Amino acid sequence: MTNRGCPLHNAAVEAAGHMTDVHELVHHHKSGITEQLTGIAARAGAANPGQLGRQLNVLLEGATALQTSLDSPAPATTPSRPPAH
């Protein structure tokens, strides 16, 4: 299995500094995800939904990047469990 991660992240890396249209598209999409996560956090009653929305997006982005590093979908699909004692 080959996992290339987020296509928009990959496009942003390839276009960095010379394709402003790509940068704008990626920024718009990623900002939209943060807005969606912030809305979910607000509906769930989070004390600071904006902060939680941004933090959740960082986790999502990290899991997606880790999928590429490990060449596995597991980081974004397998729930974490605390270690058994």
Buried (B, 14 or more C-beta within 10 A) or exposed (E): EEBEBBEBBEBBEEBEEEBEEBBEBBEEEBEEBBEEBBEBBBEEEBEEBBEBBBBBBEEBBEBBBBBBEEEBEEBBEEEEEEEEE
